[in-house]
Amino acid sequence: FITFYKFSVTVYMRITLITVGKIKEKYFTDAIAEYQKRLSRYCKLEILEVADEKTPDGASAAIEEQIKEKEAERVRKVLKDSAYTIALAIDGKQMTSENFAEKIQGLGIRICFLIGGSLGMSDSLLRQADERISFSKMTFPHQLMRVILLEQIYRGFRIIHHEPYHK
């Protein structure tokens, strides 16, 4: 007589945020910590920060492009080739929270989101991403965008698991 036991194995989705610049304000770090805690039951979340470049006052467009390219090189050093990469860009595709949840669910177990610095993201890094999404046609501070993205990822997992969340 042989007894077989069924073991359920939970494979956690791995979500990485690669962001340019550090969070300085405590209210942003508190919000990020709260969403990290909430997301821990749904996925393995990793937030990688790369240094931003100082932008001189009155910098020319050429100087700003050089700065964005330096930041992009730092992002590339930590970017994993195996992850589906989504860049947050003002010209990206806009979607509802439900569409975003479907996107997360359909992509598999490795997703990487890119958030540029105060000048945005270099064109070369935007082209390298598998997809671009936009949360609005408006411009948001990159520090606040991290909180908004984490909230939408959390909302997405609540939708995926048919759990209640504010509409």
Phi, psi and chi 1 to 4 in degrees:
 res  aa     phi    psi   chi1   chi2   chi3   chi4
   1 PHE       -  121.1  174.0  148.5      -      -
   2 ILE  -118.3  130.8  -59.9  173.0      -      -
   3 THR  -106.4  130.2  -54.7      -      -      -
   4 PHE  -105.8  134.8  -69.2   96.0      -      -
   5 TYR  -106.3  139.5  -65.7   94.1      -      -
   6 LYS   -94.0  127.9  -68.9 -176.2 -179.3  179.0
   7 PHE  -111.0  130.5  -65.8   96.3      -      -
   8 SER   -94.4  132.1   69.6      -      -      -
   9 VAL  -112.2  124.8  176.5      -      -      -
  10 THR   -97.5  121.8  -57.2      -      -      -
  11 VAL   -99.2  115.0  177.7      -      -      -
  12 TYR   -81.8  135.2  -81.7  104.1      -      -
  13 MET   -67.3  143.5 -178.8  176.6  -71.9      -
  14 ARG  -107.3  118.9  -64.3  177.8   61.7   87.9
  15 ILE  -118.6  128.2  -65.5 -178.0      -      -
  16 THR  -118.4  135.7  -56.2      -      -      -
  17 LEU  -110.0  123.7  -87.6   60.7      -      -
  18 ILE  -109.3  119.3  -58.6  177.0      -      -
  19 THR  -125.6  147.9   64.8      -      -      -
  20 VAL   -96.1  123.6  175.4      -      -      -
  21 GLY    96.5  158.3      -      -      -      -
  22 LYS   -95.8  155.8  -60.4 -116.1 -177.3 -109.8
  23 ILE   -86.6  126.9  -61.6  -68.3      -      -
  24 LYS  -104.1  -33.1  -62.7  170.1 -175.1   83.1
  25 GLU   -85.2  134.5  -69.6   82.8    1.8      -
  26 LYS   -61.1  -37.9 -176.9  176.1  179.5  -15.1
  27 TYR   -64.1  -31.2   51.4   90.0      -      -
  28 PHE   -73.3  -43.5  -75.1  141.0      -      -
  29 THR   -64.0  -36.0   57.6      -      -      -
  30 ASP   -64.8  -44.2  -70.8  -13.2      -      -
  31 ALA   -64.7  -42.0      -      -      -      -
  32 ILE   -63.0  -44.4  -70.3  164.1      -      -
  33 ALA   -60.5  -39.5      -      -      -      -
  34 GLU   -63.8  -44.9  177.6   62.6   26.7      -
  35 TYR   -70.5  -33.0  -77.5  111.8      -      -
  36 GLN   -60.4  -43.2  -75.7  178.0  -59.3      -
  37 LYS   -63.4  -47.9 -175.7  176.6   83.1  175.2
  38 ARG   -63.0  -38.3  -69.7 -178.9 -173.7 -168.5
  39 LEU   -75.5  -16.6  -78.7  164.3      -      -
  40 SER   -60.7  -22.8   66.3      -      -      -
  41 ARG   -82.3  -12.1   64.5 -177.6  -77.4 -137.8
  42 TYR  -110.4  -30.0  -59.7  109.8      -      -
  43 CYS  -156.6  167.7   66.1      -      -      -
  44 LYS   -96.1  113.6  179.0  168.2  178.9    7.6
  45 LEU  -104.1  132.5  177.9   66.5      -      -
  46 GLU  -128.1  130.6 -179.9  178.7   31.7      -
  47 ILE  -116.3  118.3  -61.2  176.0      -      -
  48 LEU  -111.2  124.8  -56.6  174.0      -      -
  49 GLU  -105.9  133.3  -65.6  176.7  -25.7      -
  50 VAL  -113.3  152.7  -60.9      -      -      -
  51 ALA   -65.7  143.4      -      -      -      -
  52 ASP   -94.4  162.1   56.2  -12.2      -      -
  53 GLU   -96.1  144.9  -75.7  -71.4  -49.3      -
  54 LYS   -74.1  134.0  -59.6  -71.9 -178.0 -114.2
  55 THR  -103.8  119.0  -55.6      -      -      -
  56 PRO   -67.6  148.1   14.2  -17.6      -      -
  57 ASP   -58.1  137.2  -69.8  -22.4      -      -
  58 GLY    69.9   25.3      -      -      -      -
  59 ALA   -63.1  140.5      -      -      -      -
  60 SER   -73.3  166.7   67.1      -      -      -
  61 ALA   -60.6  -37.2      -      -      -      -
  62 ALA   -65.1  -41.9      -      -      -      -
  63 ILE   -65.1  -42.7  -64.0  -67.6      -      -
  64 GLU   -61.5  -39.1  -73.2 -174.4   -2.6      -
  65 GLU   -64.6  -40.6  -77.1  -55.2  -46.6      -
  66 GLN   -61.9  -41.0  -70.8  173.9   -5.5      -
  67 ILE   -63.4  -47.7  -71.0  169.3      -      -
  68 LYS   -61.5  -35.6  -70.5 -168.3  -72.0 -172.0
  69 GLU   -70.5  -37.4 -162.2   51.7   50.9      -
  70 LYS   -62.3  -43.3  -76.3 -179.6 -174.1  176.4
  71 GLU   -65.3  -38.5  -68.0  171.6  -14.8      -
  72 ALA   -62.5  -38.9      -      -      -      -
  73 GLU   -62.6  -38.0  -75.7  -54.0  -46.1      -
  74 ARG   -66.3  -39.3  -68.4 -179.2 -174.6  134.9
  75 VAL   -63.0  -45.5  168.5      -      -      -
  76 ARG   -59.6  -31.5  -73.9 -175.0 -173.5   98.4
  77 LYS   -65.9  -26.4  -74.2 -179.5 -178.7  172.7
  78 VAL  -108.8   -5.3  -64.2      -      -      -
  79 LEU   -75.0  128.7 -176.4   59.4      -      -
  80 LYS   -92.2  130.1  -66.3  173.1  178.5   65.3
  81 ASP   -63.2  -26.6  -70.6  -25.4      -      -
  82 SER   -78.4  -11.7   60.6      -      -      -
  83 ALA   -89.9  145.0      -      -      -      -
  84 TYR   -75.2  123.8 -173.4   86.8      -      -
  85 THR  -105.0  126.7  -55.3      -      -      -
  86 ILE  -119.8  119.2  -60.5  173.3      -      -
  87 ALA   -93.5  135.6      -      -      -      -
  88 LEU   -85.0  118.3  -87.1   57.6      -      -
  89 ALA  -145.0  141.7      -      -      -      -
  90 ILE   -61.1  -27.3 -158.5  160.8      -      -
  91 ASP   -94.2   11.0   66.6  -15.7      -      -
  92 GLY   -77.1  176.9      -      -      -      -
  93 LYS   -73.3  134.8  178.3 -176.9  175.4 -174.2
  94 GLN   -95.9  147.1  -68.6 -172.9    6.8      -
  95 MET  -148.7  164.4   56.8 -175.4   76.9      -
  96 THR   -79.4  168.6   65.4      -      -      -
  97 SER   -62.0  -36.5  -66.2      -      -      -
  98 GLU   -66.4  -41.7  -68.9   78.7   11.7      -
  99 ASN   -63.5  -39.6  -65.3  142.5      -      -
 100 PHE   -63.6  -41.6 -172.9   65.3      -      -
 101 ALA   -61.3  -44.3      -      -      -      -
 102 GLU   -60.9  -40.8  -71.3  172.2   18.3      -
 103 LYS   -60.8  -48.0  170.8   69.6   67.1 -175.8
 104 ILE   -59.6  -47.1  -69.9  171.1      -      -
 105 GLN   -63.8  -37.0 -170.7  172.9   29.0      -
 106 GLY   -82.5  -12.7      -      -      -      -
 107 LEU   -84.0  -12.6  -75.8  177.1      -      -
 108 GLY   101.5 -155.0      -      -      -      -
 109 ILE  -102.0   -1.4   62.8  168.9      -      -
 110 ARG  -131.4  112.3  -78.5 -156.5  116.6  138.7
 111 ILE  -128.6  138.0  -54.9  170.9      -      -
 112 CYS  -125.8  126.1 -179.5      -      -      -
 113 PHE  -104.3  137.9  -68.7   94.3      -      -
 114 LEU  -112.8  129.6  -54.0  178.2      -      -
 115 ILE  -122.5  120.6  -59.3  175.5      -      -
 116 GLY   -74.5 -180.0      -      -      -      -
 117 GLY   -86.6 -162.0      -      -      -      -
 118 SER   -65.1  -22.3   59.7      -      -      -
 119 LEU   -93.8   -4.2  -64.3  175.0      -      -
 120 GLY    99.8 -155.5      -      -      -      -
 121 MET  -120.1  147.6 -148.9  174.8  -61.6      -
 122 SER   -65.6  150.5   75.2      -      -      -
 123 ASP   -60.3  -37.5  -71.3  -22.8      -      -
 124 SER   -64.7  -38.0   65.6      -      -      -
 125 LEU   -71.9  -38.1 -170.3   56.9      -      -
 126 LEU   -61.3  -41.5  -73.0  169.8      -      -
 127 ARG   -67.3  -31.5  -75.3 -168.9  -56.1  -88.0
 128 GLN   -71.0  -27.3 -175.9  178.5  -18.2      -
 129 ALA   -66.0  150.4      -      -      -      -
 130 ASP   -70.9  -27.3  -65.3  -57.5      -      -
 131 GLU  -159.2  155.7 -175.5  172.3   -1.9      -
 132 ARG  -121.2  135.5  -64.0 -179.7 -158.9 -177.3
 133 ILE  -126.8  156.1   63.9  169.9      -      -
 134 SER  -130.3  137.9  172.2      -      -      -
 135 PHE   -90.8  -12.5  -75.9   83.8      -      -
 136 SER  -177.3  161.9  172.6      -      -      -
 137 LYS   -78.8  -10.4  -67.3  -66.6 -177.6 -163.9
 138 MET   -79.4  159.8  -64.8  179.9 -172.9      -
 139 THR   -98.0  133.1  -58.2      -      -      -
 140 PHE  -118.1  150.3  -65.0  104.4      -      -
 141 PRO   -59.8  140.1  -16.3   26.4      -      -
 142 HIS   -61.7  -27.7   62.1  -76.2      -      -
 143 GLN   -69.3  -42.8  -63.6  176.7  -10.4      -
 144 LEU   -67.5  -34.4  176.1   60.0      -      -
 145 MET   -61.5  -32.7 -161.6   60.8 -125.1      -
 146 ARG   -62.2  -42.8 -167.1 -178.2  -50.3 -173.6
 147 VAL   -65.6  -45.2  176.2      -      -      -
 148 ILE   -60.6  -45.0  -65.6  169.6      -      -
 149 LEU   -61.4  -46.7  173.8   59.9      -      -
 150 LEU   -61.9  -38.2  -71.6  172.0      -      -
 151 GLU   -63.7  -41.4 -171.1  -79.7  -26.9      -
 152 GLN   -70.9  -34.2  -76.7  -61.6  -57.0      -
 153 ILE   -64.4  -45.0  -66.6  169.4      -      -
 154 TYR   -60.8  -46.5  175.7   67.6      -      -
 155 ARG   -59.5  -40.7 -177.2 -179.4  -63.1  -97.3
 156 GLY   -59.7  -44.6      -      -      -      -
 157 PHE   -66.3  -36.4  -82.3  112.4      -      -
 158 ARG   -63.0  -41.1  -60.6  -71.5  -67.5 -170.8
 159 ILE   -64.8  -46.8  -69.0  167.5      -      -
 160 ILE   -56.3  -40.8  -69.4  165.2      -      -
 161 HIS   -90.9   11.1  -70.9   91.2      -      -
 162 HIS    55.0   41.0  -52.6  -71.9      -      -
 163 GLU  -104.1  147.9  -62.8  168.4  -13.9      -
 164 PRO   -67.4  146.8   20.5  -27.7      -      -
 165 TYR  -156.9  152.6 -163.0   76.9      -      -
 166 HIS   -59.6  140.3  -55.0  -64.4      -      -
 167 LYS   -90.1      -  -62.1 -137.0  174.7 -149.5
